[in-house]
């Protein structure tokens, strides 16, 4: 199980790097999905997922010794999975303004979501044990040797994840979207 802690830590790091590139740089900064009427629903799905991630990080990855927190994490994870399905379904129509979703970005989405859900699957494998009495929730993984590394990475991802969720939420409103676009227009690169 020590290897599983290291694997989920690496998956979280890979997910976070690619998610910032995709969710912030491409979706918000470069393509400005929030500004295109046909992309507003896609932006809303991204907003929900950006809000769900810190909750998943906290309740499934960080919060230990509490079965209720674990159940909350599972509920948020399930909601995230449903919203991902909606996002994937609407994405083709949402990107008509740019000629559709570029193939390379589609591949990027596969990797981002693969790392995201793989990290969750590994954490679930650590926290769910199967015994003679059925499935037992073991909400604490603090006894594993590499838990400190895992916890350090996860706790340091939380503030950035919250900020990305807040930015997505603020960009759902026209006034803050206008303010963001004024700031964005002063940047002459990328």
C-alpha positions as CSV (number, residue, x, y, z in Angstrom):
1,X,0.0,0.0,0.0
2,X,3.0,2.3,0.3
3,X,3.3,2.2,-3.4
4,X,-0.4,3.3,-3.7
5,X,0.3,6.4,-1.7
6,X,3.2,7.4,-4.0
7,X,1.1,6.6,-7.1
8,X,-1.8,8.7,-6.0
9,X,0.6,11.6,-5.0
10,X,2.1,11.5,-8.5
11,X,-1.3,11.3,-10.1
12,X,-2.5,14.3,-8.2
13,X,0.6,16.3,-9.2
14,X,0.1,15.3,-12.9
15,X,-3.6,16.1,-12.8
16,X,-3.0,19.5,-11.2
17,X,-0.4,20.6,-13.7
18,X,-2.5,19.6,-16.7
19,X,-5.7,20.9,-15.1
20,X,-4.3,24.4,-14.6
21,X,-3.0,24.4,-18.2
22,X,-6.4,23.2,-19.6
23,X,-8.9,24.8,-17.1
24,X,-7.2,28.1,-16.6
25,X,-4.9,28.8,-19.5
26,X,-6.9,27.3,-22.4
27,X,-10.5,27.6,-21.2
28,X,-10.4,30.9,-19.4
29,X,-7.3,32.8,-20.6
30,X,-6.8,31.8,-24.3
31,X,-10.2,30.7,-25.6
32,X,-12.3,32.8,-23.1
33,X,-15.1,30.2,-23.1
34,X,-17.0,32.3,-20.5
35,X,-17.4,35.1,-23.1
36,X,-19.1,33.0,-25.8
37,X,-22.8,32.5,-25.5
38,X,-22.6,29.0,-27.0
39,X,-19.9,28.0,-24.4
40,X,-21.6,29.3,-21.2
41,X,-23.1,25.9,-20.4
42,X,-19.6,24.4,-20.8
43,X,-18.2,27.1,-18.6
44,X,-20.8,26.2,-16.0
45,X,-19.9,22.5,-16.1
46,X,-16.2,23.6,-15.7
47,X,-17.2,25.8,-12.8
48,X,-19.0,23.0,-11.0
49,X,-16.1,20.7,-11.5
50,X,-13.7,23.4,-10.3
51,X,-15.8,23.8,-7.2
52,X,-16.1,20.0,-6.7
53,X,-12.3,19.4,-6.9
54,X,-11.4,21.1,-3.6
55,X,-14.2,19.3,-1.9
56,X,-13.0,16.0,-3.3
57,X,-9.5,16.9,-2.2
58,X,-10.6,17.7,1.3
59,X,-13.2,15.1,2.0
60,X,-11.6,12.1,0.2
61,X,-7.9,12.9,0.3
62,X,-7.2,15.0,3.3
63,X,-9.9,14.4,5.9
64,X,-9.0,11.4,7.9
65,X,-10.8,9.3,10.6
66,X,-14.3,10.4,9.7
67,X,-16.7,8.1,7.8
68,X,-19.2,10.9,7.2
69,X,-16.5,13.0,5.5
70,X,-15.7,10.0,3.4
71,X,-19.3,9.6,2.4
72,X,-19.5,13.3,1.5
73,X,-16.4,12.9,-0.6
74,X,-18.1,10.0,-2.5
75,X,-21.2,12.0,-3.1
76,X,-19.2,14.9,-4.5
77,X,-17.1,12.5,-6.6
78,X,-20.3,11.0,-8.0
79,X,-21.6,14.5,-8.8
80,X,-18.3,15.3,-10.5
81,X,-18.6,12.2,-12.6
82,X,-22.1,13.1,-13.7
83,X,-21.1,16.7,-14.6
84,X,-18.1,15.4,-16.6
85,X,-20.6,13.4,-18.7
86,X,-22.7,16.5,-19.4
87,X,-19.5,18.5,-20.2
88,X,-18.3,15.8,-22.7
89,X,-21.8,15.7,-24.3
90,X,-22.1,19.5,-24.9
91,X,-18.5,20.2,-25.8
92,X,-18.9,19.7,-29.5
93,X,-21.6,22.3,-29.8
94,X,-19.9,24.6,-27.3
95,X,-16.8,24.9,-29.4
96,X,-18.4,25.8,-32.7
97,X,-17.0,29.4,-32.5
98,X,-13.5,28.0,-32.8
99,X,-14.3,25.2,-35.4
100,X,-14.8,22.5,-32.8
101,X,-12.6,21.0,-30.1
102,X,-9.0,20.6,-31.4
103,X,-7.9,17.0,-31.4
104,X,-4.9,17.7,-29.2
105,X,-7.1,19.3,-26.6
106,X,-9.4,16.3,-26.7
107,X,-6.4,14.1,-25.9
108,X,-5.4,16.6,-23.1
109,X,-8.9,16.1,-21.6
110,X,-8.4,12.4,-21.7
111,X,-5.1,12.7,-19.7
112,X,-6.5,15.3,-17.2
113,X,-9.5,13.2,-16.4
114,X,-7.6,10.0,-16.4
115,X,-5.2,11.3,-13.8
116,X,-8.0,12.8,-11.8
117,X,-10.1,9.7,-11.6
118,X,-7.1,7.3,-11.3
119,X,-6.0,9.3,-8.2
120,X,-9.5,8.9,-6.7
121,X,-9.5,5.2,-7.6
122,X,-6.2,4.7,-5.8
123,X,-7.4,6.6,-2.7
124,X,-10.6,4.5,-2.7
125,X,-8.5,1.3,-2.9
126,X,-6.6,2.5,0.2
127,X,-9.7,3.5,2.2
128,X,-12.1,0.6,1.3
129,X,-11.2,-2.8,2.6
130,X,-13.1,-6.0,1.8
131,X,-13.5,-8.4,4.7
132,X,-15.7,-11.2,5.9
133,X,-18.3,-8.6,6.8
134,X,-18.3,-7.0,3.4
135,X,-16.9,-3.6,2.5
136,X,-15.4,-1.8,5.4
137,X,-14.6,1.9,5.2
138,X,-11.1,2.7,6.6
139,X,-11.3,6.5,6.5
140,X,-7.7,7.0,7.7
141,X,-4.6,6.3,5.7
142,X,-2.2,8.1,8.1
143,X,-0.5,4.9,9.1
144,X,1.2,4.5,5.7
145,X,4.9,5.4,5.5
146,X,4.6,7.9,2.7
147,X,1.4,9.6,4.0
148,X,3.4,12.8,5.0
149,X,4.4,13.3,1.3
150,X,0.9,12.6,0.1
151,X,-0.6,15.0,2.7
152,X,1.9,17.7,1.9
153,X,1.1,17.6,-1.8
154,X,-2.7,17.5,-1.2
155,X,-2.7,20.3,1.4
156,X,-0.6,22.5,-0.9
157,X,-3.0,21.9,-3.8
158,X,-6.0,23.0,-1.8
159,X,-5.6,26.8,-1.9
160,X,-4.9,26.9,-5.6
161,X,-7.9,24.6,-6.3
162,X,-10.1,26.9,-4.2
163,X,-8.9,30.0,-6.1
164,X,-9.5,28.3,-9.5
165,X,-13.0,27.4,-8.3
166,X,-13.6,30.9,-7.2
167,X,-12.4,32.4,-10.5
168,X,-14.6,30.1,-12.5
169,X,-17.6,31.1,-10.3
170,X,-16.9,34.8,-10.6
171,X,-16.7,34.5,-14.4
172,X,-20.3,33.2,-14.5
173,X,-21.4,36.8,-13.8
174,X,-21.2,39.6,-16.4
175,X,-19.7,42.3,-14.1
176,X,-16.8,40.2,-12.9
177,X,-16.4,38.7,-16.4
178,X,-16.0,42.3,-17.7
179,X,-13.5,43.1,-15.0
180,X,-11.5,39.9,-15.8
181,X,-11.5,40.8,-19.5
182,X,-10.2,44.2,-18.8
183,X,-7.3,42.7,-16.8
184,X,-6.8,40.0,-19.5
185,X,-6.7,42.5,-22.3
186,X,-3.7,44.2,-20.7
187,X,-1.7,41.0,-21.1
188,X,-0.1,40.8,-24.5
189,X,1.3,37.3,-24.6
190,X,0.0,33.8,-25.0
